[in-house]
Amino acid sequence: MQRILFAALVFLLVPAGAFAAPAPASFMVGRSLIAASSSPGNAYAAGVSVVLTAPVAGDFSALGGSVITAAPVSGDDLLFGGSVSSRANVAGDLRAVGGSIDIEEPVGGDLAACGYDVYDSGRLGGNVFIVAANTTLANGAAGPVTLYGNNVSLAGDFGADVTVVASGRLSLAASTTIRGALSYQSPLPADIPASVRVTNGIHYTSASYLPDVGASRILALVSMGFFLFARILGALILAGLLAGLFPKLAEAIVRRSGAKPRGILLTTLLGFAILVATPVLLIPLSLTFVGIGLALLLFILYALLALLAVIYAGILLGCLFARRVARRDTVLWHDGAVGMLILSLIAFVPFIGFLIALLLALFSAGALLQIFFHFAFPREENTPEML
């Protein structure tokens, strides 16, 4: 169905003059273009603002930010613009694409339009095909009408069938006449006054474009599941990369976890102090012009430390698991992935799981700070080899 609609729209947008014999044509290009000279053949114009003020004996094609036709066109109109306004008679077909499309005078042939707002107050003499968010046909049409959009308003005398697919509402003005069938699809029945006359009956199809409560819950659960899966997968990959690229750094953190309880407590308190004190320090720094740059740098380092603390908390768990189960002291990349998976599962346990993950992250932050400090200010010859 979508391919058929696309093919129909492309066919309607191709001007009939494209298949006709060549005729003298005029070309106009300018920033603010006013076409004030009549053209004996086809006319083509492009500019930021295009205004047609002289009659065109053939087809008229225009491209611009704003396109206005204020003179009659004996052939077809093909208009592309941010806003399109047809203020004079068009003997042939009118094809328009734009954000706002306003048709004030009659169109002798077919109308094909695609835009956000389409308003037609002129009489349409042929077939009508419109795709727009908001569509208003205020003076009817002689041929069949097909409309796709959100809100659709109809008024006047329609000489054939009218088909509407609306995701919002369809409304008909009083005394509207449809000399065919009205077939429409929308979430709610249309607002049809008693004075409206439809020769071949009204056919309504109820269609809700919003999910019900059950579908919304399913979509929410699927979205949350996908988000959690993507987050955990990304953490596993990052932990595996860091463990594989910097195994000595992971080994140094594991060695610190085997220290005396007092050392573990002090390392955890150091991580807690840094993660709490840094935001407090950033506030006064960001209030001064000189301190803004330093505050930005500290914030970047703080965010990096927080991320590494969480990742290395998982790596720490993986290394401890490998030592206990595999009896292996060396750090491999899959230790980081396994540890991060274990940490993610622990974090799902209400309250206790979050507390355990937080303590591990605080310890990792403190250990990383100590290692980076000794790396920057080494006291031992082998300290830089940790990285």
N, C-alpha and C positions, 0 to 999 in steps of 0.2 A: 504493500500500500504506500509506504514512504517513497519507494522508487518511482511509483506512478505519479505521485504528487510532485516529486522533484522534476521529473521529465516534463510534466504539464507546465510547471512554473517556468522552466527553461524555455520551452516552446513559446509560451506566451510572452516572455521577455525578449525574444528575438524579433526585431521589427520586420514587418512585412516587406519594407523597402529593401531589405538585404537580399531578397530573392528576385527583385525587379531589375529591369534594365537600367544601366547607369545613366544618371542625369546630372546636369551641372550642379555642383555643390559648393557651399561656402564654408570656410573654417575660421573660427574666431577663438582666440585665446587671450586671456588677460586676467589681472588680479581682480579688479571690479569691472566686470564686462557688461555693457549695455548694448544689446543687439538692436540697433535702431534702423537698420537698412533691411528692406524686404529681400527675400531670397527666392529666385525663380525655381530652384530645385531644393534638394536637401540641405539642411543647415546643421553644423556641428559646433558646439561651443563648450569651453572648459574654463573654469576660473574659480577663485574663492567665492565670488558672488556673481551669479549669472542672471540677467534680466532680459527677457525677450519683449521688445516693444513694437516690432514690425512684423507683418504677416509673413508666413512661410508657405510657399506653394507646394512643397514636398514634405518630407519627414523632418522632424526636429529632434536632435539628440543633444543632451547637455549633461555635464558632470561638474559638480561644484559643492561648496559648503552650503550655499543657499541658492536654490534654483526657482525662478519665478517666470511663468509664461503669461504675459499680459496682452498678447496678440494672437489672433486665430491661426491655427495650423491646419492646412488642407490635407495633410497626410497623417502619419502616426507620430506620437510623442514617446520618447524614451528618455526618462529623467532619473538621474542618480544624484542624491544630495543629502546633507544632514537634515535640511528642511526643504520640502518640495511644495510649491503652490501653483495650481493650474487655474488661472483667472480668466481664461478665454476659451471659446469653442475649440474642440478638437474633432475634426471630421472623421478621422480614422480611429485607430486604437490608442489607448493610453497605457503605458507601462511605466511604473514608478517604483523606486526603491529608496527609502529614506527613513530618518527617525520620525519625522512628522510630515504627513502627506495631507494636503488640503485641496479639494477639488470643488470649485465654485460654479463652473459652467458646464453645459451638457457635453457629453462624449458620444460621438456617433457610433463608434465601434465597441470593441471589448475593453474591459478594464482588468489589468493585472497589477496588483500592488503588494508590496511587502515592507512593513515598517512597524514602528511602535504604536503610533496613533494615526489612524486613517479616518478622515472625515470627508464625506461626499454630500454636497448639497445640490449638485447638478444632476440632470436626468441622464442615466446611462442607457445607451441604445443597444448594447450587445451583452455578451456573457460577462460575468463578474467573478473574479477569483482573487481573494484577499487573504493574506496571512498577516495578522497584526495582533498586538496585545489588546488594543481597544479599537473597535471599528464602529462607525456610525454611517449608515446609509439613510439620508434624510429625504430623498426624493425618488426612491424606487429605482427599478431597472426593467428594461424590456426583455432581457434574456435570462437564462438560468443563473442563479447566484450560489456561489460556494464560499463559505467564510470559515476560517480557522482562527481562533484567538481566545482571549480571556473574557472580556465583556463586549457584548454585541448589542447594538441598538438599531432597530429597523423602523422606517416610516415611509409612507408614500404608496405608489402603485407598482406592484411587481407583476410582470407579465408571464412568468414561468415559475418553475420549482425553486424553492429556497432551501439550501442545505447548510446547517450551522453545526460546528463542533466547538463548544465553548467550555473552557475550564472554570469560568466564572458564571455570569448570568446572561441570559438573553431577554431583552425587553422589546416590546412592540408598542409604538405610539397608537393613540386612538385613531380609528378610521383607516388603519392600514389595510390594504387589499393585496392578497396574494392569489393570482389566477393560476394556481397550481397547488402543489403540496408543500407543506412546511415540515421538514424533517430536521430535528435538532437533537443534539446530545450534550447534556450538561449535568452538573451535580444536583441542581434544583430545577423544578418546573419554571417555565418562563412566565413573566408578568404579561398576560394577554388581556387587554380590555375587551369588554363585551362587543364593542363596535368594530372589532377586527373581523375581516371576512377572509376565509381561506377556502378556495373552491374544492380542492381535493383532499382536504382533511389535514390534521396535525398528527405527526408521528414523533413521539418523545421517547428517548432512550436515556435512562438514568445512568450516570457514570460518575463515580467519585474518584477524584485524582489525589485524594489524601488518604493515607493508610489509616485503618481503624486502630483501636487501642491495642488489640492483640498483635497486629502487624507492627505497630510502633515499638512495642516491647521487644519483639523479635529482632527488629532492625537495631534497636539500642544494644541488645545483648550481643548481636553479631559484630557491631561496631566496636564495642568494648573488648570483645574477644580478639578481634583483629589488632586493635591498638596494643593490647597486652602482649600478644604474640610477637608483633613487630618490635616492641620495646625489649622484650626478653631476648629475642634473636639478635638484635643489635648489641645488647650487652654481652651476650655470649661471644659474638665475633670479636668485639673490642677486647674483652678479657683474654681470649685466646691469642690475639695479636700481641698484646702487651706482655703476656707470660712467655710467648715464644721469642719476642724481640729482646726483652730485658730480663732474662732468667735470674741474673745475679741480684737485681733489685728485688725481685720476689723472694729470693733466698735470704736476703738481708732482713726483710720484714718478717719472714718465718722465724729466723733466729731470734729476733726481738720478742716474738710471741712466746719463746721458750725461756724467757728471763724469769726472775723472781717475781712474785705477785706485786711487790712494791714497784718494781720497774714497769710492769704492765699497767698498773694504776696510774703512775706518773705519765706514761706515754698517752694513755687515754685522756687524762686531764689536760695535757698539752693540746691534743686535737680539739677537745671541747673548748678550751680557751680561745684558740685561734678562730674556730668557726663561729664563736659568739662575739668575740671582741672586734673582729674585722668589720662587720656591718656597722657597729657603733662608731668605729674610727672613720668610716667612709662618709658619714653624715656631716661632721664639721668640715672635713676636707672639701666636699663638693660645694660648700657654701662660699668658698673663696675662688677668685679667678685663677690664681696660681695653682691651687690645690685640685682643680677639676681634672687636669691631666693625670696627676698622681692618683687621684681617686679612681679614674677610669682604669689605669694600669693595675691598681690593687684589686679592683673588682674582677678584672679578667683573670688575674692570678688566683683569686679566691674561688671563682667558678671552676677553674681548672683543678685546683686542689680538691674541691668537693667532689668533682667527677672522678678523679683518680682515687680518692678515698673509697668511694663506693666500689669501683672496679677492683681495686686491690683487696678490698674486704672479701670479695668473691674469690680472687686468686689465693688469698690466704686460706680460705676454707678448702679449696681444691688441693693445695699443697699439703695441708694437714691430713686430708682424706687420703692422699697418695702415700704419705708416710705411714699412716695407720694400716691401710689395706694392702697396698702394693709393696710396702717396706722399701720405698725409694726416696732418696734425698734430693735427687736432681729434679729440676722444674721443667716440665714439658708444656707445650701449648695447650694440650687438651686438659691439663690440670686447671687452667684458668677457666675454660668453658664449663667443665664439670662443677667447679666451685661456684661460678656465677649462677648456674642452674640451681644448685642447692640453696644459695642465698635467696634467689627469687622465690623458691618454694617456701622457705622459712618466712619471708616477708608477708606471705599470704595468711599466716596464722594471726588472728586478731590480737592486737596489743602486744602480746609476748613476742611474736615474730618481728614486729616493727622495732621493739626495744632491743632485741638481739642484733638485728641488722644495724641499728644506730650505734650500738656499742662497738661492733666490729669496724664500722666506718670511722668512728672517732679514733679508735686505736690505729687504724691504717693511716689516718691523717697525721696523727702525732708521729708515727714511725717515718712517714715520708718526709715530714719537716726535719726530723733529726738527720735522716740520710742526706737530704739536700743541703743541710747546713754543713755537715762534715764533708760533703763533696765540694762546696764552695770554699770552705776553710779547712782543708785537710790537715789532720794531725798524724795520720799514718800514711805510709807510702802506697798502700793498696786500697785506700778509700775510693779514689776515682774509678777503680775497676768495677765498682758495684753497678755502674750504669753502662 
